[in-house]
Amino acid sequence: MPPFWQLPGAAVSSVIENTAYDARRDTVKRLVTLHEREIAAEIDRGGGPGLAEAMTAARVAVERRPALLADLRGHPGIYRLKDRADRLDIEAVTVALMVYGR
């Protein structure tokens, strides 16, 4: 592989963008993991500060947040653990947040 400075600009840009995305995704997953029960309750209540913080970290635009919340509330079979309805599927919720984000 050639030295970093000899790589085409698009490849360098892609590496930088992927690194930034991965860092943001890690932050979102950490927030969902740390505040799982709080976020689960907030999804049931229609929102709250923990969910809002995760949405902000995922860069979910304010106008897209109601649709994301409706998705999270409307599909518990996807976003909740099958044997524990009070617990989130961390990976599924993280993916949803990142998909709705920028």
Order of alpha helices (4+ residues) and beta strands (2+ residues): alpha-alpha-alpha-alpha-alpha-beta-beta-alpha
